[in-house]
Amino acid sequence: MTSPLQAIFAPRRVAVIGAGQDPLQVRGRLVHNLKVSGFKGDILPIHPKHAEIQGLRAYPSVSEAGPGIDLAMIAVPSESLLDVLRECGQAKVKGAVVISGIPGGPAGHQLQAEVTRVAREQNVRVLGPNCLGFFRPFGNVAATFSPLDPKQFASTSPDGKRVSIISQSGGTGLQIYEMCAAAGMNVVQVIMPGNEADIELVELLDHAVESGEVDLVLMYIEGINDGPGFVRAADKAAAAGIPIIAMKVGKSQAASRAAISHTAHLTGSDAVYEAVFDKYGITRVYDPDSMVSLASVMARRVPMRGRRVGIVSAGGGHATIWTDLCEINGLSVPSLSQALYDEIATYVPPHGSANNPVDTAGSNDDRGLKIVRAMKSLLRSDEVDAVVATCHFGLTGLDKVMWPYLKKFDEERKKPVVLVSAATPSEENVEALNGMGYHLLTLAEATQALKALARFNEIAAQRAASAASPARSRAKPPANLRPDTRAGQNALLKHYGIRLPAEALATSEDAAAAAARDIGFPVVLKIESQDIPHKTEAGGVRLNVADEAGVRLAFHEIQRDAKAFAPQARIDGVLVQAMAKRGREMIVGTIADDTFGPQIMVGFGGTYAEILKDTVLAPLPLDKATAASMIQRLRGVEILQGARGEKPDDIDSLAELLVGVSQLVADHPDVQQLDLNPVIVYAQGEGHCVVDTLFVNGAAS
């Protein structure tokens, strides 16, 4: 490991401060767990009154235990905690797991702030306080008071499928660990950081990725303090091909309240979390069962090159269910070529089906031979990207027929293989399958796992494409172009390739009429006021005004209606604008998220944008490939592609607009929000026109 946290997670000398004699009590269990884990280093109990604890020599203070202590486990009353941390610093202890709890309320917040300050002052890295600590089953170290079974620890390194669990809830972390272990996965570490006074979730993720010891990271997340750090760590994981499965809680208001009371984390915008997760290929789940099911497939790190699924079943019912579930989850079940069909037909009975989905017609009497032979044919072909199979794993004798094939499939790892039992499986078969790296899933779990795996590999391919064709960045505009005035905003938008209609600001009827003559009829008139962001609701818009008399009347009515709607609003005048020709109304906007920074949104826009809510969000920066991917993920993308015989819309121009907006906001961090609504997108090759804009400026962070 090259991580700066190496001394904590791979210690050679461990002091237990506040150690106890009774292994059934928290302080005694800290010593006991180190002993039963097979820890090969020095265990140094620290207690002012005992010369020996659990058969080990005890020391009155950490300073008297000798030099070179890598890790201290601290279980002392909260009022003694700061003094103990200072003593650890003076003794050159590298890190500490602080089991000690901290009370809630203002006094607790103050004490935690002091823990952070003292830890950094003394150069002691701290996991906690109020934490369950960590354990490494294959590293033979257990810095936790959670009850552990010695059988959970091994002296040999795991062979693949290595899982790291990082959980902001200790109890949930232990639950996920037990489920993963039962499913035959190799959990290399479980880390439960508690209140994160020093070492935070983000640094733990970075440590796991950098360690070179994991194939998959599982995370239970209540909140993230360091958004940019999380993005950097997630980017490293994506670059290394290490999947992350995250259970991010706090989606509902009630769940948010629970998260706040549990760990003092403020739950960030859920849509922003979704956007960040999607960009870096992080799969989101909502319960431990789904997490472990996905993990059993993704930990194998067998790439799924596309969304084509080959199905093998011992009955037509399961085959039909499989097919429906694949379609629901955006997966395809392609028909097979004649050559592959003929090959499979040689061992599928006539009353079955050799096409995809393959139906071996309930032939369990051969102990699954037809099923694994069909699987082998599909795995060797280039016509599917993954293979799923349903078999009766409650039968005896499968070890003589199916197991050799399944072992070979696991060794070759050509494509993902997912298994489902058509009936209750026997414990013997489940144990054997887990030992080979197969965890039996339900039909729904299996298709969800393949969907997640396909998306992970799509994002990897998108990253590769972006790296091969880096985005062309426009030069920054002159310093005098600022988003402080309407003229400055329009100049900036045009600099970044964003197309606007001709317009002029009028403060009188005569000026409005003159502007309309210069622009050309028909025109649009809009109220111009920073205090009235939504002009339509205020009666502040008149469309398709065809002559000078209409302009004068519209000018008067707009001023009147706007003042009635918002009497205190400052009105700068009326904007006279060329009437844009009809096209597809979209919306593009940006927000500055407190945790993850600027985000960009695209969706179907116009008056009903907030009702339709068909939008996609992504973090900045944005390249053309990512912009195109955002548009493709809109629910109504088929409308843009030319539904019901209509011409396709200019999706490429919309993607270019997204990139331009991304660059504008990146170059001008004082733009806290930007709304372009509507953006009129015309037919393919005809570009776009931004009809209305709203800038919200603030101090750059």
Secondary structure as UniProt FT lines:
FT   TURN            4..5
FT   HELIX           6..9
FT   STRAND          13..17
FT   TURN            23..24
FT   HELIX           26..36
FT   TURN            37..38
FT   STRAND          42..46
FT   STRAND          52..53
FT   TURN            54..55
FT   STRAND          56..57
FT   HELIX           62..64
FT   STRAND          71..74
FT   HELIX           78..80
FT   HELIX           81..90
FT   TURN            91..92
FT   STRAND          95..98
FT   HELIX           105..122
FT   STRAND          125..127
FT   STRAND          133..136
FT   TURN            137..140
FT   STRAND          141..143
FT   HELIX           150..152
FT   STRAND          162..167
FT   HELIX           170..182
FT   TURN            183..184
FT   STRAND          186..192
FT   TURN            194..195
FT   HELIX           201..211
FT   STRAND          216..221
FT   HELIX           227..240
FT   STRAND          244..248
FT   HELIX           253..263
FT   HELIX           270..279
FT   TURN            280..281
FT   STRAND          282..285
FT   HELIX           288..298
FT   TURN            299..300
FT   STRAND          308..313
FT   HELIX           316..328
FT   TURN            329..330
FT   HELIX           338..345
FT   TURN            346..347
FT   TURN            350..351
FT   STRAND          358..359
FT   TURN            361..362
FT   HELIX           364..366
FT   TURN            367..368
FT   HELIX           369..380
FT   STRAND          386..391
FT   TURN            393..394
FT   HELIX           398..412
FT   STRAND          417..421
FT   HELIX           427..435
FT   TURN            436..437
FT   HELIX           443..468
FT   TURN            479..480
FT   TURN            483..484
FT   HELIX           486..495
FT   TURN            496..497
FT   STRAND          503..506
FT   HELIX           509..519
FT   STRAND          523..528
FT   TURN            530..531
FT   TURN            535..539
FT   STRAND          541..545
FT   HELIX           548..565
FT   TURN            567..568
FT   STRAND          573..578
FT   STRAND          584..593
FT   TURN            594..596
FT   STRAND          597..604
FT   TURN            607..608
FT   HELIX           609..612
FT   STRAND          615..619
FT   HELIX           624..632
FT   TURN            635..636
FT   HELIX           637..640
FT   TURN            641..642
FT   HELIX           643..645
FT   HELIX           651..667
FT   TURN            669..670
FT   STRAND          671..681
FT   TURN            684..685
FT   STRAND          688..690
FT   STRAND          693..697
//
